[in-house]
Amino acid sequence: MATRPRYIRPLDFKAGRIDMSHGAGGRASAQLIEELFMPAFANEWLAQGHDGATFAPPPELAQGGQLVMATDAHVVSPIFFPGGDLGCLSVHGTINDVAMSGARPLYLSASFIIEEGYPLSDLRRLVQSMAQASHEAGVPIITGDTKVVEQGKGDGVFISTTGVGVTYPGLRIDGRQAQPGDVVFVSGTLGDHGVAVLSQRESLAFETTICSDTAALHTLVADLVAAAGPGLHVLRDPTRGGLATTLNEIAQQSGCGIHIDERALPVAPEVEAACELLGLDPLYVANEGKLIAICAPQAAARVQEALLAHPLGRGAQRIGEVVADAQCFVQMRTRFGGTRMVDWLTGEQLPRIC
Amino acid sequence: MATRPRYIRPLDFKAGRIDMSHGAGGRASAQLIEELFMPAFANEWLAQGHDGATFAPPPELAQGGQLVMATDAHVVSPIFFPGGDLGCLSVHGTINDVAMSGARPLYLSASFIIEEGYPLSDLRRLVQSMAQASHEAGVPIITGDTKVVEQGKGDGVFISTTGVGVTYPGLRIDGRQAQPGDVVFVSGTLGDHGVAVLSQRESLAFETTICSDTAALHTLVADLVAAAGPGLHVLRDPTRGGLATTLNEIAQQSGCGIHIDERALPVAPEVEAACELLGLDPLYVANEGKLIAICAPQAAARVQEALLAHPLGRGAQRIGEVVADAQCFVQMRTRFGGTRMVDWLTGEQLPRIC
């Protein structure tokens, strides 16, 4: 029944570009929403067409589940890289932040800050990549916003995503739950994402293309929860700052130390070679599809089994254990039998990695 | 018990600037969070220190309330303007989007995209303004993210905020609920925000400083809900695109027409003068602390009373009514007794207004 605003012509996804009017909130903004975002993200909540999206409370709340909210700004450069792009990364990253809180991700919001002149064809590619990631994960994008800044005041596209989820009833999964004796696992190889983005940015060609590991980890988390229940203490995805920084955060929050074994750390040979060439330490390189799981020793066998049985955990390794240490040090037994401190990332190893 | 990472020196809020390391996820990022964001936003959820924040479900869910999620990217230029700044605007804007969905705002997330070199003193001013707006509104910022982009790849600071809320049980407030015969109110003067930002941006000096109306409207919404209950059909804040575009959106969603009376539109004399000088139409200028309320005729007296009794509704006016019109036209009786079409904003009248 409602008439649509009459657009003079449809958006030109071949040669068209974003201009300031697409962010002005008038007819051009409405057209961008109607011809790009609505068909790509197509869901009943977005179709409400309101300033916000309304959704039913999840059933877990009746069993004592709590709500979770997580947000991320994504500014990865370049926007397209081997194995992924800003679009799917922005979906995976926020789904993972919700999942690492021991929660089932429910819904996402997305806000876009687009630089004037950005090609509509690239924007469509990004939006379709987001839509695909969201559909595959079963976590719909239910509300959004688009702003446009003048040429030279942005860098292509920035995407901020926020996720809402519900915790697994009865579980407390967070950095404070790590205890001496707990076992530390990582779900697969380290450093793939950071090296993939860097090699694309610096136009480095290695013999093998290194692909980002960007992936949504929530189904792996569900499997770990099912396998270990309250034996699962901490989940964390080692993104910016890498494994080293994430372990230091957990050590700080739990008031424990962590010992890891260098020989157990999974690093793909081509990533290791690239890191050597570039002077990077894979311990500090960002990952986007890996998690650290810390569990009670009694649950370790079940956690390991659940990791190895999931496509995203096939390369999982038991890498160390939590120890009593009032100083909260993270230490590593090196390949040569010595021990060294693993400190926080200092300065910036790889900027704009996510 | 937990040791903190040892920073060499505290952040220099007088002369310091943001550098790339503040967005790298390592020690400098942790310091920025610990010395700026945590003390300013101080709340139990942020103190969880996790990738996401966990919160208890609101009591309204037991009475049939639904959850609401709304998001906004804020890129206003200049960042500081008469009556407000990017910080409080980013809090008010998202609180209002949640409230306009007929919901009580509960929590906010905030993500920052900061340009390398941005003064820490200005960032602190912004963060304190956000914190004040959030405290005054009673809607805490419970999780966040910070990214840094190279100089020339951003424009100072962009802030994306997302809000979660819970609907008033038993009410359905959205654009589709407008019906022929319904009465249209606006809560106060039009155009203040847009003209305030523009005059600051263009360094225009008028006799009187025009201040932005930026404000959180959720307590006004609560009063309207209490006064009118199911007689309240639509709430919307006329931001980008102004009153004209917002009324067209409502007309389109409801499949009705809307008639407004130019003589009833509240515009401050200094805003009207500035608009005349600048060739702007106040109908299309953005507001950040005003709402449109559409209600059943039986509820109109109570809605008017509730508006006038609230500090943010003192300048409220009844401006028109919803009519049957299959074409969904918005029309205005002019001061001179004629009638003209009020169309959607076309092109961009005022870029980067919010």
Interface residues (C-beta under 8 A of the other chain):
Chain A: M1 A2 T3 R4 P5 M20 S21 G23 A24 G25 G26 R27 A28 S29 A30 Q48 G49 H50 D51 G52 A53 T54 F55 A56 P57 L61 G65 Q66 L67 V68 M69 A70 T71 D72 A73 H74 V75 S77 N96 D97 V98 M100 S101 A103 Y107 S109 A110 S111 F112 I113 I142 T143 G144 D145 T146 K147 V148 V149 E150 G152 K153 G154 D155 F158 S160 T162 G163 V164 G165 T167 D174 G175 R236 D237 T239 R240 G241 T245 N248 E249 A251 Q252 Q253 S254 G255 Y284 A286 A326 Q327 C328 W344 L345 T346 G347 E348 Q349 L350 P351 R352
Chain B: M1 A2 T3 R4 P5 M20 S21 G23 A24 G25 G26 R27 A28 S29 A30 Q48 G49 H50 D51 G52 A53 T54 F55 A56 P57 L61 G65 Q66 L67 V68 M69 A70 T71 D72 A73 H74 V75 S77 N96 D97 V98 M100 S101 A103 Y107 S109 A110 S111 F112 I113 I142 T143 G144 D145 T146 K147 V148 V149 E150 G152 K153 G154 D155 F158 S160 T162 G163 V164 G165 T167 D174 G175 R236 D237 T239 R240 G241 T245 N248 E249 A251 Q252 Q253 S254 G255 Y284 A286 A326 Q327 C328 W344 L345 T346 G347 E348 Q349 L350 P351 R352
